[in-house]
């Protein structure tokens, strides 16, 4: 389900207060961060974990994440024993931004008080209003894909924005995603023309609070 353009898969259970989710798998629970933490933090640059085998209480730390805009503790949605961590996110922290519900899961826990604590976990339908409220309060905006690079070009003519974008794209890897912000009134038309001429894809275009947001992807 999408809530204010942010993804919250329907098969998961959400601890809304702590911005984490859980998926029960037999006697274990796979847990991770929800879309809010990824978009709030920016591109996550580092991840730390507590020790495997430790017991952790609900709401206590499984580890921490850090990005250019935010540092946060990843809190366990359930009391239990820490069984495993996702080593892939240690090597590639931005998996938490790009794929937080699948490849970017954080840890596996063996729940010890599931019957008592199940009331703190909600399916997305039950949590929708609360999630929407928190997104608005925290002013979180999600886009089609998480960007590798960002350009904030306020008060700059679109022709100059596109020159800078071409330079940025030229130095980026194939498939790189760029978030471009512009307040030029011709930006939407010019960006469409730029996409046609270069073959680079505009994944999303949005006008919000008097500025345009574009998510563009370098062609393969």
C-alpha positions as CSV (number, residue, x, y, z in Angstrom):
1,X,0.0,0.0,0.0
2,X,1.2,3.5,-0.7
3,X,0.6,6.2,1.9
4,X,1.5,9.7,0.7
5,X,3.7,8.1,-2.0
6,X,5.6,5.9,0.6
7,X,5.5,2.1,0.4
8,X,4.2,0.0,3.2
9,X,3.7,-3.6,2.1
10,X,0.5,-5.3,3.2
11,X,2.0,-8.6,4.3
12,X,4.1,-7.0,7.1
13,X,3.2,-5.8,10.6
14,X,4.2,-2.3,11.7
15,X,5.4,-0.9,15.0
16,X,4.5,2.6,14.0
17,X,5.9,4.3,17.1
18,X,9.4,2.9,16.5
19,X,9.4,3.1,12.6
20,X,10.1,-0.6,12.2
21,X,8.2,-3.7,10.9
22,X,8.1,-7.4,11.6
23,X,7.4,-10.4,9.5
24,X,6.7,-13.6,11.4
25,X,8.4,-16.7,10.0
26,X,7.6,-19.8,12.1
27,X,9.4,-19.2,15.4
28,X,11.4,-16.2,14.2
29,X,10.6,-12.7,13.2
30,X,12.4,-10.8,10.4
31,X,12.5,-7.1,11.3
32,X,13.6,-3.9,9.5
33,X,13.1,-0.2,9.2
34,X,10.1,1.3,7.4
35,X,10.3,3.8,4.5
36,X,10.1,6.8,6.9
37,X,13.6,6.2,8.4
38,X,15.2,5.8,4.9
39,X,13.7,9.0,3.5
40,X,14.3,10.9,6.7
41,X,18.0,9.9,7.0
42,X,19.0,10.5,3.4
43,X,21.4,8.0,1.8
44,X,22.4,5.8,4.8
45,X,26.2,5.7,5.1
46,X,26.8,3.4,8.1
47,X,25.1,0.6,10.1
48,X,26.1,-0.8,13.4
49,X,24.6,-4.0,15.1
50,X,24.3,-5.3,18.7
51,X,25.8,-8.7,19.4
52,X,24.1,-11.9,18.1
53,X,22.7,-14.1,20.9
54,X,21.9,-11.2,23.1
55,X,18.4,-10.7,24.5
56,X,16.6,-7.5,23.5
57,X,13.5,-6.0,25.0
58,X,10.8,-4.5,22.8
59,X,11.7,-0.9,22.0
60,X,15.4,-1.4,22.7
61,X,18.3,-1.1,20.3
62,X,19.1,-3.7,17.7
63,X,21.7,-1.3,16.2
64,X,21.9,2.1,14.6
65,X,21.9,3.8,11.2
66,X,23.4,7.1,10.1
67,X,22.9,9.3,7.1
68,X,23.7,12.8,6.1
69,X,20.5,14.2,7.6
70,X,19.7,11.9,10.5
71,X,21.1,9.4,13.0
72,X,18.7,6.9,14.6
73,X,18.5,3.7,16.7
74,X,16.8,0.7,15.1
75,X,14.5,-0.5,17.9
76,X,13.2,-4.0,18.1
77,X,9.4,-4.4,17.7
78,X,9.5,-7.5,19.9
79,X,11.2,-8.8,23.0
80,X,13.5,-11.8,22.0
81,X,16.8,-13.2,21.2
82,X,18.9,-11.7,18.4
83,X,19.5,-14.6,16.0
84,X,21.0,-13.0,12.9
85,X,21.8,-9.7,11.2
86,X,21.7,-8.9,7.5
87,X,25.4,-8.6,6.5
88,X,24.4,-7.2,3.1
89,X,23.3,-3.9,4.7
90,X,26.7,-3.6,6.5
91,X,28.4,-3.7,3.1
92,X,25.7,-1.7,1.3
93,X,23.9,0.5,3.8
94,X,21.7,2.1,1.1
95,X,19.8,-1.1,0.8
96,X,17.9,0.3,3.8
97,X,16.9,3.2,1.6
98,X,16.3,1.3,-1.7
99,X,14.8,-2.0,-0.6
100,X,13.9,-1.7,3.2
101,X,11.3,-4.5,3.1
102,X,13.2,-7.2,1.2
103,X,17.0,-7.1,0.6
104,X,17.4,-4.4,3.2
105,X,15.9,-6.3,6.2
106,X,17.9,-5.6,9.4
107,X,17.8,-8.5,11.8
108,X,16.1,-11.8,12.8
109,X,14.8,-12.2,16.3
110,X,13.3,-15.2,18.2
111,X,10.2,-13.6,20.0
112,X,9.8,-14.5,23.7
113,X,6.6,-12.6,24.5
114,X,4.7,-12.6,21.2
115,X,1.3,-13.1,22.8
116,X,1.8,-10.1,25.1
117,X,3.3,-7.8,22.5
118,X,1.3,-8.7,19.4
119,X,-1.0,-5.7,20.3
120,X,1.8,-3.3,19.4
121,X,2.0,-4.6,15.9
122,X,-0.6,-3.5,13.3
123,X,-1.3,-4.4,9.7
124,X,-1.0,-1.6,7.3
125,X,-4.8,-1.0,7.1
126,X,-5.0,-0.6,10.8
127,X,-1.9,1.6,10.9
128,X,-2.8,3.7,7.9
129,X,-4.1,6.8,9.7
130,X,-1.2,6.9,12.2
131,X,1.4,6.4,9.5
132,X,-0.1,9.2,7.4
133,X,-0.1,11.5,10.4
134,X,3.5,10.8,11.2
135,X,4.5,11.3,7.5
136,X,2.9,14.7,7.6
137,X,4.4,15.7,11.0
138,X,7.9,14.7,9.9
139,X,7.4,16.2,6.4
140,X,8.7,13.1,4.7
141,X,8.3,12.9,0.9
142,X,8.9,9.6,-0.8
143,X,9.6,9.3,-4.6
144,X,9.6,6.6,-7.2
145,X,13.2,5.6,-6.5
146,X,15.7,6.6,-3.9
147,X,18.3,9.0,-5.5
148,X,22.0,8.5,-5.6
149,X,22.5,12.2,-6.2
150,X,20.6,15.4,-5.6
151,X,20.5,18.8,-7.2
152,X,18.8,21.8,-5.6
153,X,18.7,24.6,-8.2
154,X,16.5,27.4,-6.8
155,X,16.6,30.7,-8.7
156,X,18.5,29.2,-11.6
157,X,17.2,29.2,-15.2
158,X,16.3,25.7,-16.5
159,X,18.9,25.9,-19.3
160,X,21.7,26.2,-16.6
161,X,20.1,23.4,-14.5
162,X,20.2,21.1,-17.5
163,X,23.9,21.9,-18.2
164,X,24.7,20.9,-14.6
165,X,22.5,17.8,-14.8
166,X,24.3,16.7,-18.0
167,X,27.6,17.1,-16.2
168,X,26.4,15.1,-13.2
169,X,24.9,12.4,-15.3
170,X,28.1,12.1,-17.4
171,X,30.1,11.3,-14.3
172,X,27.6,8.9,-12.8
173,X,27.2,5.1,-13.3
174,X,24.6,3.7,-15.6
175,X,21.3,3.4,-13.7
176,X,22.2,6.2,-11.3
177,X,19.1,8.1,-10.0
178,X,19.2,11.9,-9.6
179,X,16.7,14.1,-7.7
180,X,16.4,17.5,-9.3
181,X,14.7,20.4,-7.6
182,X,13.9,23.5,-9.6
183,X,11.6,26.6,-9.3
184,X,11.9,27.5,-13.0
185,X,8.3,27.7,-14.4
186,X,9.5,26.1,-17.6
187,X,11.1,23.1,-15.8
188,X,8.5,20.5,-16.6
189,X,8.5,21.2,-20.4
190,X,12.3,21.5,-20.5
191,X,12.9,18.3,-18.5
192,X,10.6,16.4,-20.9
193,X,12.5,17.7,-23.9
194,X,15.8,16.8,-22.2
195,X,14.6,13.3,-21.6
196,X,13.6,12.9,-25.3
197,X,17.0,14.2,-26.5
198,X,19.2,12.3,-24.1
199,X,17.2,9.1,-23.6
200,X,17.5,9.4,-19.8
201,X,14.3,8.6,-18.1
202,X,12.2,10.9,-16.0
203,X,10.7,8.4,-13.4
204,X,8.6,11.0,-11.6
205,X,7.7,14.6,-11.9
206,X,6.0,16.5,-9.0
207,X,5.1,20.1,-8.2
208,X,5.0,20.7,-4.5
209,X,5.3,23.9,-2.5
210,X,6.1,26.0,-5.5
211,X,9.0,23.9,-6.7
212,X,9.3,21.0,-9.2
213,X,10.8,17.7,-8.2
214,X,12.1,15.3,-10.8
215,X,13.5,11.8,-10.3
216,X,15.6,11.0,-13.4
217,X,17.6,7.8,-14.2
218,X,20.7,7.5,-16.4
219,X,20.0,5.4,-19.4
220,X,21.6,1.9,-19.8
